[in-house]
Amino acid sequence: MMIPACRLADLPRGEAFRLDADPPVSVFHTDDGEVFAIDDTCTHQDASLADGWLEGCEVECPLHASKFDLRTGAVDSPPAKLPVRTHEVVVEDGMIYVRLSTEAPNLPPCISARLAGGPA
Amino acid sequence: MRTVAVVGASLAGLSAARSLRKQGFDGRLVVIGDEPHRPYDRPPLSKEFLSGTLGEAELALEAEGEDLAAEWLLGARATGLDHTARSVRLAHGPEVRADGFVIATGAVARALPGSAGLAGVHTLRTLDDARALRDELAGGGRLVVIGGGFIGAEVASTAYALGLDVTVVEAAPTPLAGPLGATMGAVVSGLHTDHGVRLLCGVGVKGLSGERRVDAVLLEDGRSVPADIVVVGVGALPCVEWLEGSGIVLDNGVKCGADGRTSLAGVVAVGDCANWYDPRAGHHRRVEHWTGARERPEAAVATLLAGGAVEPGVPRPPYFWSDQYGVRIQFAGHAAEADSITVEAGAADDRDVLAVYRRDGRPVAVLGMNQPRLFMRARKQLAAGTS
């Protein structure tokens, strides 16, 4: 599914836009002008990667400093152990569109438990 | 260097083992841990694990399929270091000989004198501690937490969410005044009273009452607080008594240089047991934070492998976090150095705030409550300012 995120002109380089999908997705505009979309929630604990620190093609989780590669979703160091999903990005007529991955997301245990109806 | 022994199998020990391999050490690697468990993450023990949201499997620090080609000696307590023979003695089993040693034995929860053998009294440091406490909290009742520091506050918050009747007793006039300063310590510890958890400050604990099981906490002002369960959260002591007589210099833990080197050649120390020199402050600091245990082994291992011939990097400001009553608390830097605190975003009364601590106008620390984005940026600025 192709979802319109925001206008490229409204997303300055070095910034992120959080897309209210389920689970949420974040769109990053790197300092080099590239645009990437990954799952917004850190795979370790409930934290928004859109709130994180963007450097090159990596974003550092604002809580515990695991870094995710925007191109592959790979994680570099603990506490996170699993990658985030990456999503295809298309820019058309100045609008950023995200095609959601069909893979299963790697959500942190507390979120998975909540979705499964367990204790929040 | 052909064999390295890492003594301690928690986050600092695992990080050291990983750093050794990452930095090209391909010799024999022995990791010695006194607990029977593979390396596990401790921060959830007072929060998600205690509440039952997170299971034991999810505490594992090693990634699935991760293989450091190490020999794991678990359930093996180190009892001595013989520097001349280059060996670690174990309580059970043969000694371990090595050329290089990483000391990562951590810290142990400080107990309350006279509480030994009394059922219902807990400390919280290890997975086994957390299992026992979790099982007791499941029965409900009245919980008294002795100590209003971060561990005590997190246990209180978790127990409150589980429906227990909770009282926190703190000897100091303001909880958290050490790590956060009195002003923000009062704001953060205000979370207890926001939620109807009783907070008794400025009063010491005289002792516990009960025959076989605790039934009350006795305060120095004569009051008695009824209790079904007591958690003692009054700090931790570095696990270094096993090193006495080894010739290594001990001073509030293992005394280390800014690169993790100890007074003995071929021996470095990391994590909660290590008292590192902070060149910026001009004195030693023992930092008991997850982030330090995660980051410092890289420098210490470089020192060990280079035989001490590396320049120590500038330490990043210490960082820690805490989740209490649904509020995410983050702190970086050193509160004690500050001469002023300003609220830069949000409001302290709303428990939604970014506060910057300064000395002579220069930022020395930053506190965030529910402000991860702004906090992250402020923390980066703080780190950049120290380089």
HADDOCK unambig.tbl for C-alpha pairs under 7 A between the chains (distance, minus, plus):
assign (segid A and resid 51 and name CA) (segid B and resid 372 and name CA) 6.51 0.50 0.50
assign (segid A and resid 51 and name CA) (segid B and resid 373 and name CA) 4.47 0.50 0.50
assign (segid A and resid 52 and name CA) (segid B and resid 373 and name CA) 6.30 0.50 0.50
assign (segid A and resid 52 and name CA) (segid B and resid 376 and name CA) 6.84 0.50 0.50
assign (segid A and resid 62 and name CA) (segid B and resid 372 and name CA) 5.82 0.50 0.50
assign (segid A and resid 62 and name CA) (segid B and resid 373 and name CA) 6.61 0.50 0.50
assign (segid A and resid 62 and name CA) (segid B and resid 376 and name CA) 5.63 0.50 0.50
assign (segid A and resid 63 and name CA) (segid B and resid 372 and name CA) 6.99 0.50 0.50
assign (segid A and resid 81 and name CA) (segid B and resid 63 and name CA) 5.70 0.50 0.50
assign (segid A and resid 109 and name CA) (segid B and resid 54 and name CA) 6.50 0.50 0.50
assign (segid A and resid 110 and name CA) (segid B and resid 53 and name CA) 6.10 0.50 0.50
assign (segid A and resid 110 and name CA) (segid B and resid 54 and name CA) 6.81 0.50 0.50
assign (segid A and resid 113 and name CA) (segid B and resid 53 and name CA) 6.99 0.50 0.50
assign (segid A and resid 119 and name CA) (segid B and resid 53 and name CA) 6.04 0.50 0.50
